[in-house]
Amino acid sequence: MNPRGGVGAPTILPAGRSDLGAITALEAEALGGAWSRESWAEELDSPRTGVLVARAAGDVVGVVALRHVEDVADLDRVIVRPDHRRGGLGRRLVGAGLAWAREVGAERVLLEVAAINAPAIALYDACGFNRVAERAHYYGPGQTALVLETSIATTHGGGDE
Ligand SMILES: CC(C)(COP(=O)(O)OP(=O)(O)OC[C@H]1O[C@@H](n2cnc3c(N)ncnc32)[C@H](O)[C@@H]1OP(=O)(O)O)[C@@H](O)C(=O)NCCC(=O)NCCS
């Protein structure tokens, strides 16, 4: 497979209940399972959420999850399996998430990211997000979150979805 595109590039489509196990495995590996299987099941079932997965050769290799409230969508998760990173899949997943948000009527997308999560901050920068606030101790004592935002109407950094 070629994670940078072309033949064998992962396809990105809405997730189904049958993806729950693969998604929670990605979550456990990348983020220590901060969201439980039950949390992900709620995400999959809620009419307010968009959960999209990237598949390569039948395997789930990435996921993005957003929640929509009125004119705002929160981008809560983007995860790429380690062996598929740095090939543009994170950027494509964020782009697909922004397209979902636009379709459900959101005008801007917000997210929180740990200030120490350099790869994620670089990805969001590359996708056109701007820093709008900082939240001290958001993830625990001394663990700052950055709040990032992008206007969907002016965002073009999302890849091919
Ligand atoms: C953050 C994450 C999703 C990025 O996925 P990815 O597929 O590697 O990202 P991409 O290849 O699309 O990268 C797009 C851009 O983001 C930036 N970027 C991504 N990873 C980076 C890294 N490790 N270091 C520096 N820049 C990085 C680069 O600008 C990159 O563009 P380039 O490759 O042309 O230089 C992935 O590292 C991951 O799953 N991390 C663990 C989960 C996580 O922390 N998610 C965010 C919080 S929910």
The ligand as an SDF file (V2000), in Angstrom:
LIG
                    3D

 48 50  0  0  0  0  0  0  0  0999 V2000
   -1.8910   14.1650   14.4270 C   0  0  0  0  0  0  0  0  0  0  0  0
   -2.0080   13.0200   13.4130 C   0  0  0  0  0  0  0  0  0  0  0  0
   -3.4910   12.7050   13.2070 C   0  0  0  0  0  0  0  0  0  0  0  0
   -1.3900   13.4700   12.0670 C   0  0  0  0  0  0  0  0  0  0  0  0
   -1.6680   12.4870   11.0710 O   0  0  0  0  0  0  0  0  0  0  0  0
   -0.7560   12.3330    9.7660 P   0  0  0  0  0  0  0  0  0  0  0  0
   -1.4640   11.4400    8.8240 O   0  0  0  0  0  0  0  0  0  0  0  0
    0.6300   11.9870   10.1310 O   0  0  0  0  0  0  0  0  0  0  0  0
   -0.7780   13.8350    9.2100 O   0  0  0  0  0  0  0  0  0  0  0  0
   -0.4230   14.2790    7.6970 P   0  0  0  0  0  0  0  0  0  0  0  0
    0.5540   13.3530    7.1010 O   0  0  0  0  0  0  0  0  0  0  0  0
   -1.6780   14.5440    6.9670 O   0  0  0  0  0  0  0  0  0  0  0  0
    0.3050   15.6650    7.9770 O   0  0  0  0  0  0  0  0  0  0  0  0
   -0.2060   16.9030    7.4830 C   0  0  0  0  0  0  0  0  0  0  0  0
    0.7070   18.0020    7.9620 C   0  0  0  0  0  0  0  0  0  0  0  0
    0.6730   18.0780    9.3990 O   0  0  0  0  0  0  0  0  0  0  0  0
    1.9810   18.3520    9.8820 C   0  0  0  0  0  0  0  0  0  0  0  0
    2.4670   17.2060   10.6790 N   0  0  0  0  0  0  0  0  0  0  0  0
    1.8360   16.0200   10.8640 C   0  0  0  0  0  0  0  0  0  0  0  0
    2.5500   15.2330   11.6910 N   0  0  0  0  0  0  0  0  0  0  0  0
    3.6440   15.9420   12.0340 C   0  0  0  0  0  0  0  0  0  0  0  0
    4.7680   15.6710   12.8570 C   0  0  0  0  0  0  0  0  0  0  0  0
    4.8970   14.4950   13.5080 N   0  0  0  0  0  0  0  0  0  0  0  0
    5.7020   16.6160   12.9880 N   0  0  0  0  0  0  0  0  0  0  0  0
    5.6050   17.8050   12.3420 C   0  0  0  0  0  0  0  0  0  0  0  0
    4.5690   18.1240   11.5250 N   0  0  0  0  0  0  0  0  0  0  0  0
    3.5980   17.2030   11.3830 C   0  0  0  0  0  0  0  0  0  0  0  0
    2.8450   18.6280    8.6590 C   0  0  0  0  0  0  0  0  0  0  0  0
    2.7320   19.9880    8.3250 O   0  0  0  0  0  0  0  0  0  0  0  0
    2.1600   17.7680    7.6320 C   0  0  0  0  0  0  0  0  0  0  0  0
    2.4070   18.1700    6.3170 O   0  0  0  0  0  0  0  0  0  0  0  0
    3.7120   17.6060    5.5440 P   0  0  0  0  0  0  0  0  0  0  0  0
    3.7720   16.1180    5.7650 O   0  0  0  0  0  0  0  0  0  0  0  0
    3.4520   18.0050    4.1340 O   0  0  0  0  0  0  0  0  0  0  0  0
    4.8770   18.2940    6.1950 O   0  0  0  0  0  0  0  0  0  0  0  0
   -1.2400   11.7440   13.8950 C   0  0  0  0  0  0  0  0  0  0  0  0
    0.0760   12.1170   14.2760 O   0  0  0  0  0  0  0  0  0  0  0  0
   -1.8920   11.0300   15.0620 C   0  0  0  0  0  0  0  0  0  0  0  0
   -2.7590   10.1700   14.8790 O   0  0  0  0  0  0  0  0  0  0  0  0
   -1.5070   11.3720   16.3130 N   0  0  0  0  0  0  0  0  0  0  0  0
   -2.0370   10.7080   17.4950 C   0  0  0  0  0  0  0  0  0  0  0  0
   -3.4910   11.1110   17.7780 C   0  0  0  0  0  0  0  0  0  0  0  0
   -3.6100   12.5810   18.1130 C   0  0  0  0  0  0  0  0  0  0  0  0
   -2.8380   13.1330   18.8930 O   0  0  0  0  0  0  0  0  0  0  0  0
   -4.6450   13.2290   17.5180 N   0  0  0  0  0  0  0  0  0  0  0  0
   -4.9120   14.6410   17.7320 C   0  0  0  0  0  0  0  0  0  0  0  0
   -5.7240   14.8540   18.9730 C   0  0  0  0  0  0  0  0  0  0  0  0
   -7.3120   14.0250   18.9280 S   0  0  0  0  0  0  0  0  0  0  0  0
  1  2  1  0
  2  3  1  0
  2  4  1  0
  2 36  1  0
  4  5  1  0
  5  6  1  0
  6  7  2  0
  6  8  1  0
  6  9  1  0
  9 10  1  0
 10 11  2  0
 10 12  1  0
 10 13  1  0
 13 14  1  0
 14 15  1  0
 15 16  1  0
 15 30  1  0
 16 17  1  0
 17 18  1  0
 17 28  1  0
 18 19  1  0
 18 27  1  0
 19 20  2  0
 20 21  1  0
 21 22  1  0
 21 27  2  0
 22 23  1  0
 22 24  2  0
 24 25  1  0
 25 26  2  0
 26 27  1  0
 28 29  1  0
 28 30  1  0
 30 31  1  0
 31 32  1  0
 32 33  2  0
 32 34  1  0
 32 35  1  0
 36 37  1  0
 36 38  1  0
 38 39  2  0
 38 40  1  0
 40 41  1  0
 41 42  1  0
 42 43  1  0
 43 44  2  0
 43 45  1  0
 45 46  1  0
 46 47  1  0
 47 48  1  0
M  END
$$$$
